[in-house]
Amino acid sequence: MKQLITRSIIRPNIKPLIKPAIISLFVIIASAWTVHLFKGKNSKLEPRNSDSPQEYMSEATLFKYTPSGLLKEQMAAESWTYYPIQQQSFLIKPHFIVYRRDNTVWEIDAERGSISQPTLASIDAIELMDEVKIERLKTSAVLPVVVKTDFIRYCPKLETLETDSDVTLNKPGLTVSGRGLRAFLDKGRMELLHDVKTSFETS
């Protein structure tokens, strides 16, 4: 497990998220304004060279918190392999959850992915491939949305999603298809860019 702490007093309710039985690695690193918690089974360190990963973890999960201690993102994968020289990680079966300030929740799944990752505690951009599914969960304030494509690029810092691939978007009673997508999770807005077709379901 890797934990990154920037304040001497941390108030988030972390205990329900931590399972000591699967903790195998613990490192504390200082950085600015975020809290990360890394846990995974079967973690192991490898020599730092171009042929071997620095770290491999199965069933790995990364938690990211806001400065006030609220859970902001949860990133998990069946397999998470980090290459320090390439500054990149490769994921099998990634599953991401994004918690928005407006209480909406987005879930992102794919068969595989790669992360631009200068360090284990720093993520710049994420590319997800094969059977990509982006879902906004239903709440009392918003309708559910499901987007499917074969490739998406996710920038956690900007909370944006982009693709040039074919896209299908489903809402209750509505299906929209097209090519290319820009999504702004912080604003709850999605834009299909080309060849857009809309069909309505009538009861």
C-alpha positions as CSV (number, residue, x, y, z in Angstrom):
1,M,0.0,0.0,0.0
2,K,1.2,3.5,-0.8
3,Q,-0.2,6.5,1.0
4,L,0.5,10.1,0.1
5,I,-0.4,12.6,2.8
6,T,0.0,16.4,2.7
7,R,-1.4,17.4,6.1
8,S,-0.6,16.3,9.6
9,I,-4.3,15.9,10.4
10,I,-6.5,14.0,8.0
11,R,-10.2,13.6,8.7
12,P,-11.6,11.3,5.9
13,N,-13.3,8.2,7.0
14,I,-10.7,5.8,5.6
15,K,-11.2,2.8,7.8
16,P,-14.0,1.2,5.8
17,L,-11.8,1.3,2.7
18,I,-8.8,-0.4,4.2
19,K,-8.5,-4.1,4.5
20,P,-5.3,-4.9,6.5
21,A,-5.3,-8.5,5.2
22,I,-4.4,-7.4,1.7
23,I,-1.9,-4.6,2.6
24,S,1.5,-5.6,1.4
25,L,3.4,-2.3,0.7
26,F,3.4,1.0,2.7
27,V,5.1,4.2,1.7
28,I,4.5,7.8,2.8
29,I,5.4,10.6,0.4
30,A,4.8,14.3,0.7
31,S,3.1,16.3,-2.0
32,A,0.6,19.2,-2.3
33,W,-3.1,19.2,-1.5
34,T,-4.0,15.5,-2.2
35,V,-4.2,12.3,-0.3
36,H,-3.6,9.0,-2.1
37,L,-4.0,5.5,-0.8
38,F,-2.6,2.6,-2.8
39,K,-3.4,-1.0,-1.9
40,G,-3.0,-4.2,-3.8
41,K,-2.5,-8.0,-3.6
42,N,0.8,-9.7,-4.6
43,S,2.8,-6.4,-4.9
44,K,6.4,-6.8,-5.7
45,L,9.3,-4.6,-6.6
46,E,11.4,-5.2,-9.7
47,P,14.8,-3.9,-10.8
48,R,14.6,-0.4,-12.4
49,N,15.5,-1.1,-16.0
50,S,13.7,-0.8,-19.3
51,D,12.8,-4.6,-19.4
52,S,11.2,-4.9,-16.0
53,P,8.5,-3.0,-14.2
54,Q,9.3,-1.3,-10.9
55,E,6.1,-2.6,-9.5
56,Y,3.4,-5.1,-10.3
57,M,0.1,-5.4,-8.4
58,S,-3.0,-7.5,-8.8
59,E,-6.4,-6.3,-7.6
60,A,-4.9,-2.9,-7.0
61,T,-6.9,0.2,-6.0
62,L,-5.8,3.9,-5.8
63,F,-7.9,6.3,-3.7
64,K,-7.7,10.0,-4.1
65,Y,-9.1,12.5,-1.6
66,T,-9.8,16.2,-1.7
67,P,-8.1,18.6,0.8
68,S,-11.1,18.5,3.0
69,G,-11.0,14.7,3.2
70,L,-13.8,13.7,0.8
71,L,-13.3,10.8,-1.6
72,K,-12.7,12.2,-5.1
73,E,-11.6,9.3,-7.3
74,Q,-11.2,5.5,-7.0
75,M,-9.1,3.7,-9.6
76,A,-8.9,-0.1,-9.6
77,A,-7.6,-2.8,-11.9
78,E,-7.2,-6.5,-11.9
79,S,-3.5,-6.0,-12.9
80,W,-1.5,-2.8,-12.5
81,T,2.1,-2.7,-13.9
82,Y,4.3,0.4,-13.5
83,Y,7.4,1.1,-15.7
84,P,9.4,4.0,-14.2
85,I,11.7,4.6,-17.2
86,Q,8.7,4.8,-19.6
87,Q,6.7,6.7,-16.9
88,Q,3.8,4.6,-17.8
89,S,1.5,1.9,-16.2
90,F,-0.5,-0.8,-18.0
91,L,-3.8,-1.9,-16.7
92,I,-6.0,-5.0,-17.2
93,K,-9.7,-4.6,-16.5
94,P,-9.5,-1.0,-15.2
95,H,-12.5,0.3,-13.2
96,F,-12.6,4.0,-12.2
97,I,-15.2,5.9,-10.1
98,V,-15.3,9.7,-10.1
99,Y,-17.2,11.5,-7.3
100,R,-18.4,14.9,-8.2
101,R,-19.1,17.9,-5.9
102,D,-22.7,17.9,-7.1
103,N,-23.1,14.3,-5.7
104,T,-23.1,12.7,-9.2
105,V,-21.0,9.6,-9.6
106,W,-19.4,8.5,-12.8
107,E,-18.0,5.0,-13.4
108,I,-15.6,4.1,-16.2
109,D,-14.7,0.6,-17.3
110,A,-12.6,-1.0,-20.0
111,E,-10.8,-4.2,-20.9
112,R,-7.3,-2.6,-20.8
113,G,-5.7,0.8,-20.3
114,S,-2.4,2.7,-20.1
115,I,-1.5,5.6,-17.8
116,S,0.9,8.4,-18.3
117,Q,2.4,8.3,-14.8
118,P,5.7,10.1,-13.9
119,T,5.5,8.5,-10.4
120,L,3.3,6.0,-8.7
121,A,1.6,9.0,-6.9
122,S,1.1,11.1,-10.0
123,I,-1.3,10.5,-12.9
124,D,-1.3,12.8,-15.9
125,A,-3.6,11.0,-18.4
126,I,-5.3,7.7,-18.9
127,E,-6.1,5.9,-22.2
128,L,-8.7,3.1,-22.0
129,M,-9.3,0.6,-24.8
130,D,-11.8,-2.1,-25.8
131,E,-15.4,-2.2,-24.6
132,V,-15.1,1.1,-22.9
133,K,-18.2,2.0,-20.9
134,I,-18.8,5.4,-19.2
135,E,-21.8,5.6,-16.9
136,R,-23.4,8.4,-14.8
137,L,-25.4,6.8,-12.1
138,K,-28.9,7.9,-11.5
139,T,-29.7,10.2,-8.6
140,S,-32.7,12.2,-7.5
141,A,-31.4,15.1,-9.5
142,V,-30.0,13.5,-12.7
143,L,-31.0,10.8,-15.2
144,P,-28.6,7.9,-15.8
145,V,-26.3,8.1,-18.9
146,V,-24.4,5.2,-20.5
147,V,-21.7,5.8,-23.2
148,K,-20.0,3.0,-25.1
149,T,-17.0,3.2,-27.3
150,D,-13.7,1.4,-28.1
151,F,-11.3,4.1,-26.9
152,I,-11.3,7.0,-24.5
153,R,-8.7,9.4,-23.2
154,Y,-9.4,10.6,-19.6
155,C,-7.6,13.5,-17.9
156,P,-8.2,13.3,-14.2
157,K,-6.9,16.8,-13.5
158,L,-9.3,18.4,-15.9
159,E,-12.1,15.8,-15.5
160,T,-12.4,15.5,-19.3
161,L,-13.0,12.6,-21.6
162,E,-12.1,12.6,-25.4
163,T,-12.3,10.2,-28.3
164,D,-12.3,10.2,-32.1
165,S,-13.9,6.7,-32.2
166,D,-17.6,5.8,-32.8
167,V,-19.8,6.5,-29.7
168,T,-23.2,5.4,-28.6
169,L,-24.9,7.4,-25.8
170,N,-28.0,6.1,-24.0
171,K,-30.5,7.9,-21.7
172,P,-34.0,6.8,-20.7
173,G,-36.0,7.0,-23.9
174,L,-33.1,8.3,-26.0
175,T,-30.2,6.9,-28.0
176,V,-27.6,9.1,-29.7
177,S,-24.8,7.7,-31.9
178,G,-21.9,9.5,-33.6
179,R,-18.2,9.8,-34.1
180,G,-16.0,11.6,-31.7
181,L,-16.8,12.8,-28.2
182,R,-15.8,15.5,-25.7
183,A,-17.1,15.1,-22.1
184,F,-16.8,17.5,-19.2
185,L,-17.5,15.6,-16.0
186,D,-17.3,18.7,-13.8
187,K,-20.1,20.2,-15.8
188,G,-22.1,17.1,-16.5
189,R,-21.9,17.8,-20.3
190,M,-21.1,15.6,-23.3
191,E,-20.7,16.6,-26.9
192,L,-20.8,14.2,-29.9
193,L,-18.8,15.7,-32.7
194,H,-19.6,14.1,-36.1
195,D,-22.3,12.1,-37.9
196,V,-24.7,12.5,-35.0
197,K,-27.9,10.5,-35.2
198,T,-30.7,10.5,-32.6
199,S,-33.5,8.0,-32.0
200,F,-36.3,8.2,-29.5
201,E,-38.2,5.4,-27.8
202,T,-41.9,5.8,-27.4
203,S,-44.0,3.9,-25.0
